[in-house]
Amino acid sequence: MDTTTSSLLLDFLSFRVLMSPAVLVLLYYAGAVMAPVLVFWFYKKSVSKIDQSPMASHKAKLKAAFDKSETVQRHKQKAIVLAIMTFLMMEFFWRMMFEFFVAYYQMHNALIKIAG
């Protein structure tokens, strides 16, 4: 490694040089795509563990009895609406967090220009 690369690496590791907003944009999109995928994967994994439990046969009997109930159908509809709202809020707050980071970098760059 030459001295300029080494110095840049040390400056980055010691927080004298900040990440660029371009990296933040990449992280934002990676998180915006991966978060719902990971949540869905966790949900499926949890459901499969419940289905493998010793109480699974009793659960199947109870499920068959209650699936026809109007109350259960209303609760399922409410759960779906709640899941959609939660997803949208999660994405909204993820976006707001990264907008804050980008604004921070813009302020940092402006202060560096003012300081000369």
C-alpha positions as CSV (number, residue, x, y, z in Angstrom):
1,M,0.0,0.0,0.0
2,D,1.3,3.5,-0.8
3,T,1.1,6.3,1.8
4,T,-1.9,8.0,0.2
5,T,-4.0,4.8,0.4
6,S,-2.8,4.1,3.9
7,S,-3.5,7.6,5.0
8,L,-7.0,7.5,3.5
9,L,-7.8,4.2,5.2
10,L,-6.5,5.5,8.5
11,D,-8.6,8.7,8.1
12,F,-11.7,6.6,7.4
13,L,-11.1,4.2,10.3
14,S,-10.5,7.1,12.7
15,F,-13.7,9.0,11.4
16,R,-11.7,11.9,10.0
17,V,-13.2,11.1,6.6
18,L,-17.0,10.3,6.5
19,M,-18.8,7.9,4.3
20,S,-20.4,9.4,1.2
21,P,-24.1,9.9,0.8
22,A,-23.9,7.6,-2.2
23,V,-23.1,4.7,0.2
24,L,-26.1,5.7,2.3
25,V,-28.4,5.5,-0.7
26,L,-27.1,1.9,-1.4
27,L,-27.6,1.0,2.2
28,Y,-31.1,2.5,2.2
29,Y,-32.2,0.5,-0.8
30,A,-30.6,-2.7,0.5
31,G,-32.5,-2.3,3.8
32,A,-35.8,-1.3,2.2
33,V,-35.7,-4.5,0.2
34,M,-34.2,-6.9,2.7
35,A,-36.2,-5.9,5.8
36,P,-39.6,-7.1,4.4
37,V,-37.9,-10.3,3.1
38,L,-36.3,-11.0,6.5
39,V,-39.6,-10.3,8.3
40,F,-41.4,-12.7,6.0
41,W,-38.7,-15.4,6.5
42,F,-38.9,-15.0,10.3
43,Y,-42.7,-15.3,10.1
44,K,-42.5,-18.5,8.0
45,K,-39.9,-20.0,10.3
46,S,-42.0,-19.3,13.4
47,V,-45.1,-20.8,11.9
48,S,-43.2,-23.9,10.8
49,K,-41.9,-24.4,14.4
50,I,-45.5,-24.0,15.7
51,D,-46.7,-26.6,13.2
52,Q,-44.0,-29.0,14.4
53,S,-45.0,-28.7,18.1
54,P,-46.6,-31.6,20.0
55,M,-49.9,-29.6,20.1
56,A,-50.1,-29.4,16.3
57,S,-52.8,-32.0,16.0
58,H,-55.0,-30.2,18.6
59,K,-54.2,-26.9,16.8
60,A,-55.5,-28.4,13.5
61,K,-58.8,-29.4,15.1
62,L,-59.3,-26.0,16.7
63,K,-58.4,-24.3,13.5
64,A,-60.9,-26.3,11.5
65,A,-63.6,-25.4,14.1
66,F,-62.8,-21.7,14.2
67,D,-62.0,-20.9,10.6
68,K,-65.7,-20.8,9.7
69,S,-66.4,-18.2,12.5
70,E,-67.2,-14.7,11.4
71,T,-65.3,-13.3,14.3
72,V,-62.1,-15.1,13.2
73,Q,-62.6,-13.8,9.7
74,R,-62.9,-10.2,11.0
75,H,-59.7,-10.7,13.1
76,K,-57.9,-12.0,10.1
77,Q,-58.9,-9.0,8.1
78,K,-57.8,-6.7,10.9
79,A,-54.5,-8.5,11.2
80,I,-53.9,-8.1,7.4
81,V,-54.7,-4.4,7.6
82,L,-52.4,-4.0,10.7
83,A,-49.6,-5.9,8.9
84,I,-49.9,-3.6,5.8
85,M,-49.9,-0.5,8.0
86,T,-46.9,-1.8,10.0
87,F,-45.0,-2.5,6.8
88,L,-45.7,1.0,5.4
89,M,-44.7,2.7,8.7
90,M,-41.5,0.6,8.8
91,E,-40.6,1.7,5.3
92,F,-41.5,5.3,6.1
93,F,-39.3,5.5,9.2
94,W,-36.5,3.7,7.4
95,R,-36.7,6.4,4.7
96,M,-36.8,9.2,7.3
97,M,-33.7,7.9,9.1
98,F,-31.7,7.9,5.9
99,E,-32.9,11.4,5.0
100,F,-31.6,12.5,8.4
101,F,-28.2,11.0,7.6
102,V,-28.0,12.6,4.2
103,A,-29.0,16.0,5.7
104,Y,-26.3,15.5,8.3
105,Y,-23.7,15.0,5.6
106,Q,-24.9,18.0,3.7
107,M,-24.6,20.1,6.9
108,H,-21.1,18.7,7.6
109,N,-20.0,19.5,4.1
110,A,-21.4,23.1,4.3
111,L,-19.6,23.6,7.7
112,I,-16.3,22.3,6.2
113,K,-16.7,24.8,3.3
114,I,-17.4,27.7,5.7
115,A,-14.4,26.7,7.9
116,G,-12.3,26.9,4.8
